[in-house]
Amino acid sequence: MLLLDLSHTSHTQARTGIQRVSRSLHAGLGRTAEAVTHDPYLRTWRKLAAWEQENLAATGSGAVKRGAHWPWSTRFTGKWRRKLGWGSPAGLRIPEGATGLIVPEFFSPAVGAALPELRRQIRGPAIAVFHDAIALRLPELTPSKTVARYPAYLQELLQFDGIAATTNDTRDTLVDYWKWLGVDDPPPVVAIRLGVDPLPVGTAAPLPGDLREPVILSVGSIEGRKNHAALLEAAESLWAAGRKFRLHLVGSAVPETAAPALARIKALQVAGRPLRYDGPVDEAALHVAYAGCAFTVYPSVMEGFGIPVIESLEHERPCICSGRGALGESARGGGCLPLEAVDAPSLAAAMASLLDSPERIAALAVEARGRAFPSWTDYTRGIIDWLGTLPRS
C-alpha cells in the first residue's frame, strides 16, 4: 500500500494543472494507494474523510478559489480531539506498513514541516513530483507568496528519495539549481512526462469547413506569465488590419497578476471586437470549444509542461506556442507552430500565417492526428515502476 499526499487537492475543487495531475494519479493508483492529508487542526496525518474524497471526484469547471477550504466543523473537531489527546478517528488513521509515499503537489510550509512525521510511518521510498521553477525564473510574473515560498520548497525536496520532474527542462532546472547551491548528494531526478485524458467517443471533430471567420482558441489561466496581454495586442493589430476571426479565451483568473489582461479583454469587448471570455469551464464545454476552433494559441512565456498544448493536439487542432523549454518539448513531433519569441508581433505574424492558409492549418492538423501521447495510466505506471527502483535513503 502506497500513500498519496493530497493535502491541498482534497480541499478544493479548483482544477489547476497540478491538481489535475494529483487527481489523475489518485484515480490511476486506485486501491494500491491510500490518499492522506495533513490536518492542521488535528496537527497530524490522517486518511481522507468522505467530504475530502468528494472534492477529489469533482468534475465541474473548477470555478472556485485555488486555496484550500476547511469547514468550520472540521476545524473545531480537529482542535477538540487534539486538546483531548484523541488523535485521528479510528476510521481515518493511516494504515501501518505503507510501502512508499508519493507527493504530487507543491506543498505548503506546514506540510513540508510535517513530512518527516509521515515518512516515519512508511517503510519504503518517498518521491515528489516537481512541476516547475517558474517562481524563481520569472518572479515578476508570479504571485508574491509563491515567490517567497519557493527557495525553502526546493530545499525541502532534498529530503525525498527521488524527484519525478514533468519534462527534461524542469529536471535540468532543478538539478542546476541544486548544483548552484553546492548540494553534494541530491536525490535522483528523472523526467516522466505527464499524461492526457482520453477523448470521449465522438469528441474529436473535423476542422470547421468554413474558415472565412475562424475561431482562434486560447486555453489557460489568466495570469502574468501566461502572456495574454501580448495575445490580445496581437489580435487587436490583426483586427485593425481588417482580418476576420473570433478569439475565444477559456481559463480562470489569478487575481494578483490577471488585472492588466482582464482590463484589456473588457476594453476590446466594449470596442466591439469579436472576443469571448468564458472563464473556467467544465470538461464537456472545453471539448466543445476545441471542436469549434480552427487552431489554438498558447502564448505562455514559460511552463513546466503545458497541458493545453497537448490537449489541442489531441483534439487535432494546431497550436501556436513557444518553441523553448518545456513547451518546445511538447511542440516537437508535429502539429505546432513553435515560436522563438511569444511577443505580440511574433504572435500576430504566426496567427496571420495560419489565417491566410487553410491548407497549412489542415496540414498541421494531420501532423497532430499522427501524434501519440501517454495516458494518465501510462504516467501512473511510470511513477510506480520508478518508485520500485529506489532504495529508501
C-alpha positions as CSV (number, residue, x, y, z in Angstrom):
1,M,0.0,0.0,0.0
2,L,1.3,3.4,-1.1
3,L,0.5,6.7,0.5
4,L,-0.5,9.7,-1.7
5,D,-0.4,13.1,-0.1
6,L,-3.3,15.2,-1.4
7,S,-3.3,17.8,1.4
8,H,-4.2,20.6,-1.0
9,T,-6.2,18.9,-3.8
10,S,-8.6,17.2,-1.3
11,H,-9.6,20.7,0.0
12,T,-10.5,22.5,-3.2
13,Q,-12.5,21.8,-6.4
14,A,-10.2,24.0,-8.5
15,R,-8.6,22.2,-11.4
16,T,-5.2,23.7,-12.0
17,G,-2.5,21.7,-13.8
18,I,-1.0,20.5,-10.5
19,Q,-4.4,19.4,-9.2
20,R,-5.2,17.6,-12.5
21,V,-2.0,15.7,-12.1
22,S,-2.9,14.9,-8.4
23,R,-6.4,13.7,-9.3
24,S,-5.2,11.7,-12.2
25,L,-2.6,9.9,-10.0
26,H,-5.3,9.2,-7.4
27,A,-7.6,7.7,-10.0
28,G,-4.8,5.7,-11.6
29,L,-3.4,4.3,-8.4
30,G,-6.8,3.1,-7.3
31,R,-6.8,0.7,-4.4
32,T,-3.0,0.4,-4.5
33,A,-2.7,3.7,-2.7
34,E,-4.3,5.5,0.3
35,A,-4.8,9.2,-0.1
36,V,-3.8,11.1,3.0
37,T,-3.8,14.7,4.2
38,H,-2.0,16.7,6.9
39,D,-4.7,18.1,9.2
40,P,-3.5,21.4,10.5
41,Y,-6.2,21.5,13.2
42,L,-5.6,17.9,14.4
43,R,-1.9,18.5,13.7
44,T,-1.3,15.1,12.4
45,W,-1.6,13.0,9.2
46,R,-4.8,11.0,8.5
47,K,-6.8,9.4,5.7
48,L,-9.3,11.5,3.8
49,A,-12.8,11.9,5.1
50,A,-15.8,11.5,2.9
51,W,-16.1,15.2,2.1
52,E,-12.5,15.3,1.0
53,Q,-13.0,12.3,-1.3
54,E,-15.9,14.2,-2.9
55,N,-13.6,17.1,-3.7
56,L,-11.2,14.7,-5.5
57,A,-14.1,13.4,-7.6
58,A,-15.3,16.9,-8.6
59,T,-15.6,17.2,-12.4
60,G,-17.0,20.7,-12.7
61,S,-15.4,23.9,-14.1
62,G,-13.3,24.5,-11.0
63,A,-14.8,28.0,-10.8
64,V,-13.6,28.4,-7.2
65,K,-10.7,29.8,-5.3
66,R,-7.5,27.8,-5.6
67,G,-6.8,27.9,-1.9
68,A,-7.7,25.1,0.5
69,H,-11.1,25.2,2.2
70,W,-11.7,23.6,5.6
71,P,-15.2,23.6,7.0
72,W,-15.6,25.1,10.5
73,S,-16.9,21.8,11.8
74,T,-13.7,20.1,10.7
75,R,-11.6,22.8,12.3
76,F,-13.5,22.6,15.6
77,T,-13.4,18.8,15.7
78,G,-9.7,18.7,14.9
79,K,-8.8,21.2,17.6
80,W,-11.1,19.5,20.1
81,R,-9.7,16.0,19.5
82,R,-6.1,17.3,19.7
83,K,-6.7,19.0,23.1
84,L,-8.2,15.8,24.4
85,G,-5.3,13.8,23.0
86,W,-7.5,11.5,21.0
87,G,-5.7,11.9,17.6
88,S,-7.3,10.8,14.4
89,P,-10.7,8.9,14.5
90,A,-10.2,5.2,14.1
91,G,-11.6,5.1,10.6
92,L,-9.2,7.8,9.4
93,R,-5.9,6.5,10.8
94,I,-3.1,5.9,8.4
95,P,-2.7,2.1,7.7
96,E,0.5,0.6,9.0
97,G,3.1,-0.9,6.7
98,A,2.9,1.6,3.8
99,T,5.5,0.7,1.2
100,G,6.1,4.2,-0.3
101,L,5.0,7.8,-0.5
102,I,4.1,10.0,-3.5
103,V,3.8,13.8,-3.1
104,P,2.4,15.2,-6.3
105,E,1.6,18.7,-5.1
106,F,3.5,22.0,-4.5
107,F,3.3,21.6,-0.7
108,S,2.9,24.3,1.9
109,P,5.4,25.1,4.7
110,A,3.1,23.3,7.2
111,V,3.0,20.2,5.1
112,G,6.7,20.4,4.4
113,A,7.4,20.6,8.2
114,A,5.2,17.6,8.8
115,L,6.6,15.3,6.1
116,P,9.3,13.7,8.4
117,E,6.5,12.6,10.7
118,L,4.7,10.9,7.7
119,R,8.0,9.3,6.5
120,R,8.5,7.6,9.8
121,Q,5.2,5.7,9.2
122,I,6.3,4.1,5.9
123,R,9.0,1.5,5.2
124,G,9.7,2.4,1.5
125,P,11.0,5.3,-0.6
126,A,9.3,8.7,-0.9
127,I,9.1,10.7,-4.2
128,A,7.8,14.1,-5.1
129,V,6.6,15.4,-8.4
130,F,8.4,18.6,-9.5
131,H,6.3,20.8,-11.8
132,D,8.4,23.9,-12.4
133,A,10.7,26.6,-11.0
134,I,8.9,29.5,-12.7
135,A,8.7,31.3,-9.4
136,L,12.5,31.6,-9.4
137,R,12.9,32.2,-13.1
138,L,10.0,34.7,-13.6
139,P,9.3,36.2,-10.1
140,E,7.9,39.4,-11.6
141,L,5.1,37.3,-13.2
142,T,4.4,35.1,-10.3
143,P,2.2,35.6,-7.2
144,S,4.4,37.0,-4.4
145,K,3.5,34.3,-1.9
146,T,4.7,31.6,-4.3
147,V,7.9,33.5,-4.9
148,A,8.6,33.8,-1.2
149,R,7.9,30.1,-0.7
150,Y,10.0,28.6,-3.5
151,P,13.6,28.6,-2.1
152,A,12.5,26.8,1.0
153,Y,10.4,24.4,-1.0
154,L,13.3,23.5,-3.3
155,Q,15.4,22.8,-0.2
156,E,12.7,20.6,1.3
157,L,12.7,18.5,-1.8
158,L,16.1,17.2,-0.8
159,Q,14.5,15.0,1.9
160,F,12.9,12.8,-0.8
161,D,14.5,9.6,-2.2
162,G,13.7,10.7,-5.8
163,I,12.1,13.5,-7.8
164,A,9.9,13.0,-10.8
165,A,10.1,16.1,-13.0
166,T,7.4,16.6,-15.6
167,T,9.8,17.4,-18.5
168,N,13.5,17.4,-19.3
169,D,13.5,21.1,-18.9
170,T,12.1,21.0,-15.4
171,R,14.5,18.3,-14.5
172,D,17.5,20.2,-15.7
173,T,16.3,23.4,-13.9
174,L,16.1,21.6,-10.6
175,V,19.4,19.8,-11.0
176,D,21.2,23.0,-12.0
177,Y,19.7,24.9,-9.0
178,W,21.0,22.3,-6.6
179,K,24.4,22.4,-8.2
180,W,24.4,26.2,-7.8
181,L,23.6,25.8,-4.1
182,G,26.5,23.4,-3.8
183,V,24.4,20.3,-2.8
184,D,26.8,17.4,-2.8
185,D,24.5,14.4,-2.9
186,P,21.0,15.3,-4.1
187,P,18.3,12.7,-4.8
188,P,18.0,11.4,-8.3
189,V,15.8,13.4,-10.6
190,V,14.1,11.8,-13.7
191,A,11.7,13.2,-16.3
192,I,8.4,11.4,-16.5
193,R,6.1,13.2,-18.9
194,L,2.5,13.8,-17.9
195,G,-0.4,12.0,-19.5
196,V,-3.6,13.2,-21.1
197,D,-7.2,12.2,-20.6
198,P,-8.6,10.0,-23.5
199,L,-11.2,11.9,-25.5
200,P,-14.8,10.7,-25.0
201,V,-16.1,8.8,-28.0
202,G,-17.3,11.1,-30.7
203,T,-15.4,14.1,-29.3
204,A,-12.8,14.5,-32.0
205,A,-14.3,16.7,-34.7
206,P,-13.1,17.6,-38.2
207,L,-11.8,21.1,-38.8
208,P,-14.7,23.6,-39.4
209,G,-15.4,23.6,-43.1
210,D,-16.0,27.4,-43.3
211,L,-12.8,29.2,-42.3
212,R,-13.8,32.7,-43.6
213,E,-14.2,33.8,-40.0
214,P,-12.4,31.1,-37.9
215,V,-12.3,30.9,-34.2
216,I,-8.9,31.0,-32.5
217,L,-9.0,29.4,-29.1
218,S,-6.7,30.1,-26.2
219,V,-7.0,27.8,-23.1
220,G,-5.1,28.7,-19.9
221,S,-5.5,30.6,-16.7
222,I,-5.4,34.4,-17.0
223,E,-2.2,35.4,-15.2
224,G,1.1,37.3,-15.8
225,R,3.3,34.6,-17.2
226,K,0.5,33.2,-19.5
227,N,1.1,36.4,-21.5
228,H,-2.5,37.1,-22.6
229,A,-1.6,40.8,-22.8
230,A,0.6,40.0,-25.8
231,L,-2.0,37.8,-27.4
232,L,-4.7,40.5,-27.0
233,E,-2.3,43.1,-28.6
234,A,-1.6,40.7,-31.4
235,A,-5.3,40.1,-32.0
236,E,-6.1,43.8,-32.0
237,S,-3.4,44.5,-34.5
238,L,-4.9,41.9,-36.9
239,W,-8.5,43.1,-36.3
240,A,-7.3,46.7,-37.0
241,A,-5.8,45.5,-40.3
242,G,-9.2,44.0,-41.3
243,R,-8.6,40.3,-40.5
244,K,-11.7,38.3,-39.9
245,F,-11.6,35.9,-36.9
246,R,-13.0,35.4,-33.5
247,L,-10.9,35.0,-30.4
248,H,-12.2,32.7,-27.7
249,L,-10.5,32.6,-24.2
250,V,-11.1,29.9,-21.6
251,G,-9.5,29.8,-18.1
252,S,-9.8,31.1,-14.6
253,A,-8.2,34.4,-13.5
254,V,-5.4,34.6,-10.9
255,P,-6.2,37.9,-9.1
256,E,-2.7,39.1,-8.3
257,T,-1.4,39.1,-11.9
258,A,-4.5,39.0,-14.1
259,A,-5.7,42.6,-13.8
260,P,-4.0,44.0,-16.9
261,A,-5.2,41.2,-19.2
262,L,-8.8,41.4,-17.8
263,A,-8.9,45.1,-18.3
264,R,-7.8,44.7,-21.9
265,I,-10.4,42.0,-22.5
266,K,-13.1,44.3,-21.3
267,A,-11.9,47.2,-23.3
268,L,-11.8,45.2,-26.5
269,Q,-15.3,43.8,-25.9
270,V,-16.6,47.3,-25.3
271,A,-15.0,48.4,-28.6
272,G,-17.0,45.7,-30.3
273,R,-14.2,43.2,-31.1
274,P,-15.3,39.6,-31.6
275,L,-13.7,38.4,-28.3
276,R,-15.3,35.9,-26.0
277,Y,-14.1,35.1,-22.5
278,D,-15.8,32.2,-20.7
279,G,-13.6,32.0,-17.5
280,P,-13.2,28.4,-16.3
281,V,-15.4,25.8,-17.9
282,D,-16.2,22.1,-17.3
283,E,-14.7,19.3,-19.4
284,A,-17.7,19.0,-21.7
285,A,-17.6,22.7,-22.6
286,L,-13.9,22.5,-23.1
287,H,-14.3,19.7,-25.7
288,V,-16.9,21.8,-27.5
289,A,-14.5,24.8,-27.5
290,Y,-11.7,22.7,-29.1
291,A,-14.2,21.3,-31.7
292,G,-15.3,24.7,-32.7
293,C,-11.9,26.3,-33.3
294,A,-9.6,26.3,-36.3
295,F,-6.4,26.4,-34.2
296,T,-5.2,27.4,-30.8
297,V,-2.7,29.8,-29.3
298,Y,-0.9,29.2,-26.1
299,P,1.0,32.4,-25.5
300,S,2.6,31.5,-22.2
301,V,6.2,32.7,-21.7
302,M,7.2,29.7,-19.6
303,E,5.7,26.4,-18.4
304,G,6.7,23.3,-16.5
305,F,4.7,21.2,-19.0
306,G,1.8,23.0,-20.8
307,I,-1.1,20.6,-20.8
308,P,-3.3,22.8,-23.1
309,V,-0.7,22.3,-25.9
310,I,-1.1,18.6,-25.7
311,E,-4.9,18.8,-25.4
312,S,-5.1,20.9,-28.5
313,L,-3.1,18.4,-30.5
314,E,-5.2,15.5,-29.1
315,H,-8.2,17.3,-30.5
316,E,-6.4,17.6,-33.8
317,R,-6.1,21.3,-33.6
318,P,-2.8,23.0,-34.5
319,C,-1.2,25.1,-31.7
320,I,0.9,28.2,-31.8
321,C,3.2,28.2,-28.8
322,S,6.7,28.9,-27.6
323,G,9.4,26.6,-29.0
324,R,11.6,27.0,-26.0
325,G,11.9,25.0,-22.8
326,A,9.2,22.6,-21.7
327,L,6.8,23.9,-24.3
328,G,9.3,23.2,-27.0
329,E,9.4,19.6,-25.9
330,S,5.7,19.3,-26.4
331,A,5.8,21.2,-29.7
332,R,8.4,18.8,-31.2
333,G,6.8,16.0,-33.2
334,G,4.3,17.9,-35.3
335,G,1.1,19.8,-35.2
336,C,2.5,23.0,-33.6
337,L,3.8,26.3,-34.9
338,P,6.7,26.9,-32.4
339,L,8.0,30.5,-32.0
340,E,11.3,31.8,-30.8
341,A,9.6,34.6,-29.0
342,V,6.0,35.0,-27.9
343,D,5.8,38.8,-28.1
344,A,2.9,40.5,-29.8
345,P,4.5,40.9,-33.2
346,S,5.6,37.2,-33.3
347,L,2.1,36.0,-32.2
348,A,0.4,38.3,-34.8
349,A,2.6,37.0,-37.6
350,A,2.0,33.4,-36.7
351,M,-1.7,33.9,-36.4
352,A,-1.8,35.7,-39.7
353,S,0.1,32.9,-41.4
354,L,-2.5,30.4,-40.5
355,L,-5.4,32.7,-41.2
356,D,-4.1,33.2,-44.7
357,S,-3.6,29.5,-45.3
358,P,-6.3,27.0,-44.5
359,E,-4.1,24.4,-46.3
360,R,-1.4,24.9,-43.7
361,I,-4.0,24.6,-40.9
362,A,-5.1,21.3,-42.4
363,A,-1.5,20.0,-42.8
364,L,-0.7,20.8,-39.2
365,A,-4.0,19.1,-38.1
366,V,-2.8,15.9,-40.0
367,E,0.5,16.1,-38.1
368,A,-1.4,16.4,-34.8
369,R,-3.5,13.4,-35.7
370,G,-0.3,11.4,-36.1
371,R,1.0,12.2,-32.6
372,A,0.7,9.7,-29.8
373,F,0.6,10.8,-26.2
374,P,0.9,8.8,-22.9
375,S,-2.3,8.3,-21.0
376,W,-2.6,9.0,-17.3
377,T,-2.5,5.2,-16.8
378,D,0.9,5.3,-18.6
379,Y,2.1,8.1,-16.4
380,T,1.0,6.4,-13.2
381,R,2.7,3.2,-14.3
382,G,5.9,5.1,-14.9
383,I,5.8,6.6,-11.5
384,I,5.2,3.2,-9.8
385,D,7.9,1.5,-11.8
386,W,10.5,4.1,-11.0
387,L,9.5,4.2,-7.3
388,G,10.2,0.5,-7.2
389,T,13.8,1.0,-8.2
390,L,14.6,3.4,-5.4
391,P,16.0,2.5,-2.0
392,R,14.9,4.4,1.0
393,S,17.6,6.9,2.0
